Amino acid sequence: MGLRGGRARLAGCLVALGGCLTENPAYDGVTGSTSELVPASTAEPGTSTSTTTTTTDTSTSTSTAPVTTGVLDGEDTSTGTTIALTTGDTSTTGGAPSTAELHHYDPANCVEPLWCYGAGNIWNGLDGEIRGAECFDAPVPPPYRVRRIDYTLVSVSGQARVRFQIRSADLQEVLYTSESFGLPVSSGSLEISAPQQPVIETGRFCVGFVGGDAKSTIGFGADPSSLPSPQQSYFGSDACDEAGLRDVNLFMPEVDPHGAWCLGAEIAAL
């Protein structure tokens, strides 16, 4: 991703949330960070004021492949926050849904990677660990469990691998971490086995990932069709010398693509 207009100086180079516009002289094969991620912003992500649009979806997930591959619900062409509810699948109190598929993106718009890149070429990804998180307000009353993580991966370099995470709303607690996967460039789903499905006790949670290392990097897509709500989408990367996780809206000049991560989740009441 790249900076759009204006100037920003970080570690001696112009950067965008997806990367430096020029090769980063401060990055010289440093190994990927394995330290605990923390948001760079001091704001509480749990206080998001994003607007939610609810739609009814009579389809069911088409993912029958192994856990590292699958198919997103690509028929949904709405923008902004979408919650796809299973028809007739409601709780016995108040008509609240017992299952929901959550995402802030249109799969058709997930065409460019949000990563660090060099030489002004968005497809020239700079090696280094990259981190991201997308946070959601759940329509299913807590406690609920996360059954599936959806994603769109648009580019990789080297032998990049990735671990998916479910994190608390403030990003401080890791509630679930997947195995380390080498993923193909595609839209896919990670089905979480029943014993590992994290139980969320609050109305908000985040889907995250950690991928790449000193010799590789990974580029998940972002949907630039609408700006993410504050404290919704977070980014960090060793290749850009951007530690931890920071709200993408705080990057100035604006990152490119500037939008929500192409990450989603399916949740279900206990």
Buried (B, 14 or more C-beta within 10 A) or exposed (E): BBBEEEEBEBBEBBBBBBBBBBEBEEBEEBEBBEEEBBBBBEEEBBEBEBEBEEEEBEEEBEBEEEBBBBBBBEEBEEBBBBBBBBEEEBEEEEEBBBBBBBBBBBBEBBBBBBBBBBEEEBEBBBBBBBBBBBBBBBBBBBEBBBBBBBBBBBBBBBEBBBBBBBBBBBBEEBBBBBEEBEBEBEBBBBBBEEEEBBEBEEBBBBBBBBBBBBBBBBBBBBBBBBBBBBBBBBBBBBBBBBBBBBBBBBBEBBBBBBBBBBBBBBBBBE
